[in-house]
Amino acid sequence: MILIESCLESLRIIIVHGWKTKISAKLVQQIFSLLTFIIEGVPGAAKKARPEETILVSFKTQHALLDTIKSSPLAAAGLAEEESV
């Protein structure tokens, strides 16, 4: 497992077991954007190959984030704000 995968796995554990429903809307926006950039790359930049394992761990972390915010209307509002779209 490379370093970024370990960091993403740690982030997933923190989201699920640490923050739970106490995660802020702003933090949800930032983490979701980070995970999207890891999966898709930066918009407008040349596509570069990323290991499948990194993309898989990113998706798992994104899934954990979405599962966590579904129980918190305040956190879910972070993805519904106009500036985050």
Secondary structure, DSSP 8 states (H G I E B T S, - for coil): --HHHHHHHHHHHIIIIIIGGG--HHHHHHHHHHHHHHHH--TTS------HHHHHHHHHHHHHHHHHHTT-HHHHHHHHSGGG-
